[in-house]
Amino acid sequence: MVEVTLPDSAWEGVDAGVEALLDQWLVAPGDAVQAGQPLARVVLVKATLEVEAPAAGRVQKQLVAAGETFARGKPIATLQESA
């Protein structure tokens, strides 16, 4: 299982305690994805960013719903890696 997070580089210069908004999911649980494929759009300090799959596999579970916020380092989904 691989956890999907917003990369640390996206949080550079962002105050501790600021959360990102998960704006939209681009995939659903059970979908097969490729490494680097956009999985979700998030808004962080007025910038819209795409969260990409860290590996090829299948979306196992969405841990943050669209419209919810999440903190730095918190996983937003899990992937089952392809063998």
Residue pairs with C-beta under 8 A, 6 or more apart in sequence:
1 60
1 78
1 79
1 80
1 81
2 54
2 55
2 57
2 78
2 79
2 80
2 81
3 75
3 77
3 78
4 39
4 51
4 53
4 54
4 75
4 76
4 77
4 78
4 79
5 51
5 73
5 74
5 75
5 76
6 20
6 42
6 44
6 49
6 51
6 70
6 72
6 76
8 72
8 73
10 20
10 44
10 49
11 44
11 72
14 44
14 45
14 72
16 72
18 44
18 45
18 72
19 69
19 70
19 71
20 42
20 43
20 44
20 49
20 69
20 70
21 42
21 43
21 44
21 67
21 68
21 69
22 40
22 41
22 42
22 64
22 65
22 66
22 67
22 68
22 69
22 70
22 76
23 40
23 41
23 42
23 43
23 48
23 66
23 67
24 40
24 41
24 66
25 39
25 40
25 62
25 66
26 38
26 39
26 40
26 41
26 50
27 33
27 37
27 39
27 40
27 59
28 59
28 62
29 59
29 60
29 61
29 62
30 58
30 59
31 58
31 59
32 57
32 58
32 82
33 39
33 53
33 56
33 57
33 58
33 59
33 79
34 53
34 56
35 52
35 53
35 54
35 55
35 56
36 52
36 53
37 52
37 53
38 50
38 51
38 52
39 50
39 51
39 52
39 53
39 59
39 77
40 50
40 51
40 76
40 77
41 48
41 49
41 50
41 51
42 48
42 49
42 50
42 51
42 76
43 49
51 76
53 79
54 79
55 79
55 81
55 82
56 81
56 82
57 79
57 80
57 81
57 82
58 79
58 80
58 82
59 77
59 78
59 79
60 77
60 78
60 79
60 80
61 77
61 78
62 76
62 77
63 74
63 75
63 76
63 77
63 78
64 70
64 74
64 76
64 77
70 76
